[in-house]
């Protein structure tokens, strides 16, 4: 009997994805620090290659009016990756889909929860004015311009169809936005004030895309305009959007309180403390689905509420567990997008889809979707100082995971047997249009960053660090001190200016930290101290700082054993177990002459 490979979807995808993560990981530092790119575009291109070699046909996407088995899976998958479940539209669970063996729950809600956690102290309230402008007039303008572009380029598209399809591409993507808010390029050239604003906008506007989507769908599906507007206002805006804000705040503040209690009484260990945000995202995804609210927005609000007083963010900012989970989720999802792209759908003249039209549409969307809106509204956005910053934010508004989610959501909302002409038209064109816009955004936004860096280098554009403000000791005057506090807040390193409660908490923390530094200097045991600052700013150490102590104990050292003649070396741990204490265990081992730690063996001693 000949040797045969077990070519199954799980084996192929597991092998391929594992190989990608390993190969990307080997050169990841160079890619991120020299090319200024994240894992998402490489995962997308890897998925495209994977689709050509080894992936069964039924795992690939397909256009057309009939239901695609991947539509339901894509909706559930994107929901778990970016944390969204909107309007109660999903009718299948991941366990009943074509990948029952894959468990996606660990990725639940991570993207938006982590964005909320990373924002500074009470950010969404303090910067409410800027966020309101970005989420209402700017986003509405983006929706209208994208709709006009689709209506003008794709023949046979009604205004309502254009509005429904364009709503998917309106939100900016929190995953692809990482290229301009994190990493060496962002630290060198992008103000922390702008980075925080981009993160907050990308975290919130995916949830705010829901009213745009269902306004168009309701107008298509409901019997009358009055019925459509009533359903939209009550079920979408009031229940799904406002309800998600309330639910996210309740979960986040409750989690914050429970964490404080757990740390006050030393109940929680380090692993659970670090994983708390991810676990909360999982809970919000599931509970939001049960309640029928928009849990993408709920995840973002919950994440920000969890670190409302900035304590949880400060205690976890030096640990990379959340970044690791984030990387895996990004890589998985963008690989999925690459695998499911149906290239034949980009050339279907009967539907009005041709490569030339899609290229023209991408050019129009890149140039007009966001840039004019940002330039127009810049005077009314307090956090954007000038037109240069508005142009930067206007260009870098990528289309990614959120757009794919909304595309699958629209397909799920339209019944397969729906005979309304506009519904049939949407089902036939939405996937090729949205997938092409995602590809165009990766090329026009993410991959443009290395080019911009070369241009900056050529023309001598200096890093913002070159113009950094001097230290406190060299500056006199309350106005400058206030400006320094503003810069610390913008960088996520301090509270908002003139926040008296935060100033009192910082004074307590500074005094506690000063006493701790003095004691450490006297004892000379700084490196051996395990501790942290509690929610009140007081330094605690030892078992009282349980959230800083790992419960994942190691296996322990092994023992080097060598016979008197220097012969064969055997490794083992001969320390008696609790139920075999005594010397008899050691006496049963003959020829023991030399013992050393396993580390000594590795060193060749």
C-alpha positions in Angstrom: 0.0 0.0 0.0 1.5 3.3 -1.1 2.0 6.3 1.1 -0.9 8.9 0.9 -1.1 12.3 2.3 -4.2 13.1 4.4 -5.2 16.2 2.5 -8.1 17.6 4.6 -9.1 21.2 5.1 -8.0 21.3 8.7 -4.6 19.7 7.9 -3.9 22.0 4.9 -4.9 25.2 6.7 -3.2 24.3 10.0 0.1 23.4 8.2 0.0 26.4 6.0 -1.0 29.0 8.6 1.6 27.6 11.1 4.3 27.9 8.4 3.3 31.5 7.7 3.4 32.5 11.3 6.8 30.8 11.7 8.3 32.3 8.6 6.9 35.8 9.2 8.0 35.6 12.8 11.6 35.0 11.8 11.8 38.4 10.0 9.0 40.2 11.8 11.3 42.7 13.5 12.9 43.8 10.2 9.5 44.0 8.5 8.0 46.2 11.3 11.0 48.3 12.1 12.4 48.8 8.5 9.4 48.4 6.2 6.9 49.8 8.8 4.3 47.2 8.0 2.2 44.9 10.2 1.2 41.3 9.8 -2.1 42.0 8.1 -1.0 42.7 4.5 1.4 39.7 4.5 -1.4 37.5 5.9 -3.6 38.7 3.1 -1.1 37.9 0.4 -0.3 34.6 2.0 -4.0 33.8 1.8 -4.1 34.7 -1.8 -1.2 32.3 -2.5 -2.8 29.6 -0.3 -6.0 29.8 -2.4 -4.0 28.9 -5.5 -2.3 25.9 -4.0 -3.9 23.3 -1.8 -7.2 24.8 -0.6 -10.3 22.8 -1.7 -12.6 24.7 -4.0 -15.5 24.7 -1.6 -13.5 26.7 0.9 -13.2 29.6 -1.6 -15.7 32.3 -2.1 -18.1 32.7 -5.0 -20.3 35.6 -6.3 -23.8 35.5 -7.5 -27.4 35.5 -6.3 -27.4 32.1 -4.6 -26.2 31.7 -1.0 -22.5 30.9 -0.5 -21.7 28.5 2.3 -18.9 30.8 3.3 -21.3 33.8 3.8 -22.4 32.6 7.2 -19.0 31.5 8.2 -17.4 34.8 7.1 -20.0 36.7 9.2 -19.3 34.6 12.3 -15.6 34.7 11.7 -15.4 38.5 11.4 -17.7 38.9 14.3 -15.3 37.0 16.5 -12.2 38.6 15.2 -13.4 42.2 15.4 -16.0 41.7 18.1 -19.2 42.4 16.3 -22.7 41.0 16.3 -25.3 43.4 15.0 -29.0 43.6 15.0 -29.5 39.9 15.8 -29.0 38.9 12.1 -26.8 35.9 12.5 -28.8 32.7 12.5 -26.0 30.1 12.7 -23.4 29.4 15.2 -19.8 28.6 14.3 -20.1 25.1 15.5 -22.6 24.2 12.8 -20.6 25.7 9.9 -18.1 24.1 7.6 -15.3 24.4 10.1 -16.8 22.8 13.2 -13.4 21.7 14.4 -12.0 25.2 14.6 -12.5 27.1 17.9 -12.5 30.8 17.3 -13.7 31.9 20.7 -10.3 32.9 22.0 -10.2 35.7 19.4 -13.6 37.0 20.5 -13.9 40.8 20.8 -10.1 41.4 21.1 -9.7 44.1 18.5 -12.2 46.7 19.8 -11.6 45.9 23.5 -7.9 46.3 23.1 -8.4 49.6 21.2 -10.5 50.9 24.1 -8.0 49.7 26.7 -5.1 51.5 25.0 -6.7 54.9 25.0 -5.7 57.4 27.7 -7.6 58.4 30.8 -11.4 59.0 30.1 -10.5 59.7 26.5 -13.9 59.3 24.8 -15.5 61.8 27.2 -12.6 64.3 27.2 -12.4 64.2 23.4 -16.1 63.9 22.8 -16.2 67.0 20.5 -13.6 65.6 18.1 -15.1 62.1 18.1 -18.6 63.4 17.5 -17.4 65.3 14.4 -15.6 62.3 13.1 -18.5 59.9 13.8 -21.4 62.0 12.5 -20.7 64.6 9.8 -17.4 63.2 8.6 -18.6 59.6 8.4 -21.9 60.7 6.8 -19.9 62.5 4.1 -17.7 59.5 3.5 -20.8 57.3 3.1 -22.4 59.7 0.6 -19.2 60.1 -1.5 -18.6 56.4 -1.6 -22.2 55.8 -2.7 -21.9 58.4 -5.5 -18.6 56.7 -6.6 -20.3 53.3 -6.8 -23.4 54.7 -8.5 -21.3 56.5 -11.1 -18.9 53.7 -11.9 -21.0 50.5 -11.8 -23.8 50.5 -14.3 -27.4 49.5 -13.4 -26.9 50.4 -9.7 -29.8 52.2 -8.0 -29.1 54.9 -5.3 -30.3 52.5 -2.6 -28.1 49.7 -3.8 -25.1 52.1 -3.9 -25.9 53.3 -0.3 -26.1 49.7 1.0 -22.8 48.7 -0.6 -21.1 51.9 0.3 -22.0 51.6 4.0 -19.8 48.5 4.2 -16.7 50.6 3.1 -17.5 53.6 5.2 -15.9 52.7 8.6 -12.1 52.8 9.0 -10.4 49.6 10.0 -8.7 49.3 13.4 -6.4 46.5 12.2 -4.9 48.3 9.2 -4.8 51.6 11.2 -2.2 50.0 13.4 0.4 50.8 10.7 0.1 54.5 11.5 -0.6 54.4 15.2 1.9 51.9 16.3 5.5 51.0 15.4 8.6 53.0 14.7 7.1 55.1 11.9 4.2 56.3 14.0 6.5 57.1 16.9 8.9 59.0 14.7 6.4 61.0 12.6 2.9 60.9 14.0 1.9 62.9 17.0 0.5 60.9 19.9 -2.5 63.2 19.8 -3.3 62.1 16.3 -2.5 58.4 17.0 -4.9 58.4 19.9 -7.6 60.1 17.8 -7.2 57.6 14.9 -7.4 54.7 17.3 -10.5 56.0 19.0 -12.2 56.8 15.7 -11.4 53.4 14.1 -12.6 51.7 17.3 -15.9 53.5 17.4 -16.9 54.0 13.8 -17.2 50.3 13.0 -20.1 50.3 15.3 -21.5 53.5 14.0 -21.6 52.0 10.5 -24.6 49.9 11.5 -27.2 52.7 11.1 -26.0 53.5 7.6 -26.2 49.9 6.6 -29.7 49.2 7.9 -31.1 52.6 6.8 -30.5 51.5 3.2 -31.6 47.9 3.8 -34.8 49.0 5.5 -35.7 51.3 2.7 -35.2 48.4 0.3 -37.0 45.7 2.2 -39.8 47.5 4.1 -43.2 48.1 2.5 -43.2 51.9 3.1 -40.7 54.6 3.9 -42.5 55.4 7.2 -42.2 51.8 8.3 -38.6 51.6 7.3 -37.7 54.8 9.2 -39.6 53.7 12.3 -37.9 50.3 12.4 -34.5 51.9 11.8 -34.9 54.5 14.6 -36.3 52.1 17.2 -34.5 48.8 16.5 -31.2 50.0 15.1 -30.4 53.4 16.5 -32.1 53.2 19.9 -31.8 49.5 20.8 -28.8 48.3 18.9 -26.5 51.4 19.0 -27.6 53.2 22.2 -28.2 49.9 23.9 -24.7 48.7 23.0 -23.2 51.8 24.5 -25.1 51.3 27.8 -24.3 47.5 27.9 -20.6 48.1 27.1 -20.3 50.7 29.9 -22.1 48.5 32.4 -19.8 45.5 31.6 -16.6 47.6 31.6 -17.2 49.5 34.8 -18.4 46.3 36.5 -15.2 44.6 35.4 -13.1 47.5 36.6 -14.7 47.3 40.1 -14.3 43.5 40.2 -10.6 43.8 39.3 -10.1 46.3 42.1 -11.7 44.0 44.6 -9.6 41.1 43.3 -6.4 43.0 43.6 -7.3 44.5 47.0 -7.7 41.1 48.5 -5.0 39.4 46.4 -7.4 37.0 44.7 -6.2 37.2 41.1 -2.9 36.0 39.5 -0.9 37.5 36.8 -2.1 35.4 33.9 -5.8 36.0 34.6 -5.1 39.7 35.2 -3.5 40.1 31.8 -6.1 38.0 30.0 -9.0 39.9 31.6 -9.5 42.3 28.7 -9.6 39.5 26.1 -12.0 37.5 28.3 -14.2 40.5 28.7 -14.4 40.9 25.0 -15.5 37.3 24.6 -18.3 37.9 27.2 -19.4 41.1 25.4 -19.5 39.3 22.0 -21.7 36.6 23.4 -23.9 38.7 25.7 -24.3 41.3 23.0 -25.5 38.6 20.6 -28.0 37.4 23.2 -29.4 40.9 23.7 -29.3 41.8 20.0 -27.2 44.9 20.4 -24.2 46.0 18.3 -21.4 44.4 20.3 -18.6 45.8 18.1 -19.4 49.2 19.7 -20.1 47.5 23.0 -16.6 46.0 23.0 -15.0 49.3 22.4 -17.0 51.0 25.1 -16.3 48.2 27.5 -12.6 48.3 26.9 -12.4 52.0 27.6 -14.6 51.7 30.7 -12.4 48.9 32.0 -9.4 51.3 32.1 -11.5 54.4 32.7 -9.2 55.5 35.6 -6.1 54.5 33.6 -5.0 51.9 36.1 -5.5 48.7 34.1 -3.8 50.2 31.1 -0.7 51.2 33.1 -0.5 47.8 34.8 -0.6 45.9 31.5 1.2 48.2 29.1 4.6 46.5 29.6 3.2 42.9 29.0 2.7 41.6 25.5 0.0 38.9 26.0 -2.7 41.1 24.4 -0.4 42.0 21.5 0.2 38.3 20.9 -3.5 37.5 20.8 -4.0 40.5 18.6 -1.3 39.3 16.1 -2.8 35.8 15.9 -6.3 37.1 15.3 -5.1 39.6 12.6 -3.1 36.9 10.8 -6.0 34.4 10.9 -8.6 36.8 9.6 -6.6 38.4 6.8 -5.5 34.9 5.7 -9.2 34.0 5.5 -9.9 37.1 3.4 -7.1 36.2 1.0 -8.2 32.6 0.6 -11.9 33.5 -0.1 -11.2 36.1 -2.8 -12.8 34.9 -6.0 -10.7 36.5 -8.8 -13.2 35.5 -11.5 -15.8 37.7 -9.8 -13.7 40.8 -10.7 -14.5 40.3 -14.4 -18.3 39.8 -14.9 -19.5 42.2 -17.6 -23.1 40.9 -17.2 -23.1 42.4 -13.7 -21.3 45.5 -14.8 -18.1 44.4 -13.0 -14.9 44.7 -14.9 -11.3 45.2 -13.9 -11.2 48.7 -15.4 -14.3 49.8 -13.5 -13.0 48.4 -10.2 -9.7 50.1 -10.7 -11.5 53.4 -11.4 -13.7 52.9 -8.4 -10.7 52.3 -6.2 -9.0 55.5 -7.4 -12.2 57.5 -6.7 -12.6 56.0 -3.2 -9.0 56.5 -2.3 -9.1 60.1 -3.4 -12.6 61.2 -2.5 -14.0 58.9 0.2 -12.3 60.6 3.2 -9.8 63.2 2.3 -12.2 66.0 1.3 -14.4 65.3 4.3 -11.5 65.7 6.7 -10.3 68.9 5.0 -13.8 70.4 5.1 -14.5 69.6 8.7 -11.0 70.2 10.2 -11.8 73.7 11.7 -14.5 72.0 13.8 -12.3 69.2 15.1 -10.4 70.4 18.2 -7.7 67.7 18.1 -6.7 68.4 14.5 -4.6 71.5 14.5 -4.1 72.3 10.8 -4.9 71.2 7.3 -1.7 69.1 7.1 -2.9 66.9 10.0 -6.4 66.7 8.4 -4.8 65.6 5.1 -2.8 62.9 6.8 -5.9 61.6 8.7 -7.9 62.0 5.5 -5.7 59.8 3.4 -5.0 57.1 6.0 -8.5 55.8 6.6 -8.1 52.1 5.5 -10.8 49.7 4.5 -10.4 46.2 6.0 -12.0 43.7 8.4 -15.0 45.9 9.2 -15.9 46.2 5.5 -15.8 42.4 5.1 -18.0 42.0 8.2 -20.6 44.4 6.9 -20.6 42.7 3.5 -21.4 39.4 5.1 -23.9 41.0 7.4 -25.8 42.5 4.4 -25.8 39.1 2.6 -27.2 37.5 5.8 -29.9 40.2 6.1 -31.1 39.6 2.5 -33.1 36.4 2.2 -31.9 34.1 -0.5 -35.4 34.0 -2.0 -35.9 37.8 -1.8 -37.2 38.8 -5.2 -36.8 42.6 -4.7 -34.7 43.7 -7.6 -32.4 45.9 -5.4 -31.8 43.0 -3.0 -30.9 40.7 -5.9 -28.5 43.3 -7.3 -26.8 43.8 -3.9 -26.3 40.1 -3.5 -24.6 39.8 -6.9 -22.2 42.7 -6.6 -21.3 43.4 -3.0 -18.5 40.8 -2.6 -16.4 41.7 -5.6 -16.8 45.4 -4.9 -15.9 45.2 -1.2 -13.0 42.7 -1.7 -11.5 45.0 -4.4 -11.8 48.0 -2.1 -10.0 46.0 0.7 -7.2 45.1 -1.8 -7.0 48.7 -3.0 -6.8 50.0 0.6 -4.0 47.6 1.4 -2.1 48.9 -1.6 -3.0 52.5 -1.3 -2.8 52.9 2.4 -0.7 50.3 4.2 1.9 49.6 1.6 2.3 53.4 1.0 4.0 53.9 4.4 7.5 52.7 3.3 7.2 55.0 0.3 6.4 58.0 2.5 9.3 57.1 4.8 11.6 57.2 1.8 10.2 60.6 0.7 10.7 61.9 4.3 14.3 60.7 4.3 15.0 62.2 0.8 13.6 65.7 1.7 15.0 65.7 5.2 11.8 65.6 7.1 12.8 65.3 10.8 11.2 63.0 13.4 8.8 64.7 15.8 11.3 63.5 18.5 13.8 66.0 17.0 11.6 68.8 18.1 10.7 67.4 21.5 10.0 69.8 24.3 12.7 70.2 27.0 12.6 68.5 30.3 10.7 69.9 33.3 13.9 71.0 35.0 14.8 73.4 32.1 11.4 75.1 31.9 9.9 77.7 34.1 6.3 78.8 34.0 2.9 77.4 34.6 1.9 77.7 30.9 4.8 75.4 29.8 4.0 73.0 32.6 0.5 72.8 31.5 1.7 72.1 28.0 3.9 69.3 29.2 0.9 67.8 31.0 -1.1 68.0 27.7 1.7 66.2 25.9 1.9 63.5 28.5 -1.9 63.0 28.2 -1.7 62.9 24.4 1.0 60.3 24.6 -1.1 58.2 27.0 1.4 58.8 29.8 -0.7 60.9 32.1 -4.1 62.2 33.0 -6.0 65.1 31.3 -4.9 68.6 32.2 -6.8 70.2 35.1 -8.3 66.9 36.3 -8.1 67.4 40.1 -9.1 63.8 41.0 -6.4 62.4 38.8 -3.8 64.8 40.1 -4.6 63.7 43.7 -4.2 60.1 42.7 -0.9 60.8 40.9 0.4 62.6 44.0 -0.3 59.5 46.1 1.3 57.3 43.5 4.4 59.5 43.2 4.8 59.6 47.0 4.4 55.8 47.2 6.9 55.4 44.4 9.4 57.7 46.0 9.2 55.8 49.3 9.6 52.5 47.4 12.6 53.8 45.5 14.3 54.9 48.7 13.7 51.6 50.4 14.9 49.7 47.4 18.1 51.8 47.2 18.8 51.1 50.9 18.1 47.4 50.7 19.8 46.8 47.3 17.1 44.3 46.4 15.2 46.2 43.7 15.6 43.3 41.2 14.1 40.8 43.6 11.0 42.8 44.4 7.7 41.7 42.8 5.0 44.3 43.2 2.8 46.9 41.6 0.6 49.9 42.2 -3.0 49.2 43.2 -5.9 51.2 42.0 -5.4 53.9 44.7 -1.8 54.5 43.6 -0.2 52.7 46.5 2.8 50.4 46.1 2.2 46.8 47.3 4.6 43.9 46.9 4.9 40.2 47.6 1.8 38.1 47.8 -0.3 41.2 48.3 0.4 42.1 44.7 -1.1 38.8 43.4 -1.8 40.2 40.0 1.9 40.5 39.5 2.6 36.9 40.5 2.5 34.1 37.9 0.7 30.9 38.8 2.2 29.1 35.8 5.0 27.4 37.7 7.8 25.9 35.6 8.7 22.3 35.4 11.9 22.9 37.4 15.6 22.1 36.8 16.9 18.7 35.9 20.0 17.1 37.4 23.2 16.1 35.5 24.3 12.5 36.4 27.7 11.1 35.4 29.3 7.8 36.3 32.8 7.7 37.9 34.5 6.9 34.6 33.0 9.9 32.9 30.7 7.8 30.8 27.1 8.2 29.7 25.3 11.2 30.9 21.7 10.8 32.1 19.3 13.6 32.9 16.7 13.3 35.6 15.2 15.1 38.6 15.9 13.0 41.7 14.3 15.3 44.2 11.8 13.1 46.2 8.2 13.7 45.6 5.9 14.6 48.5 4.7 11.0 48.9 8.2 9.5 48.6 10.2 11.7 50.9 13.4 10.3 52.4 16.8 9.1 51.2 15.7 5.8 49.7 15.0 7.5 46.3 18.6 8.8 46.0 20.1 5.5 47.2 18.4 3.5 44.5 20.3 5.4 41.9 23.8 3.8 41.5 26.9 5.5 40.6 26.0 9.0 41.4 29.2 11.0 41.8 28.4 14.4 40.4 25.4 16.5 40.3 24.8 19.9 38.7 22.1 21.9 37.3 20.8 21.3 33.7 22.2 24.8 32.9 25.7 23.6 33.8 25.3 20.7 31.4 24.3 23.0 28.6 27.5 25.0 29.3 29.6 21.9 29.0 30.8 21.8 32.5 
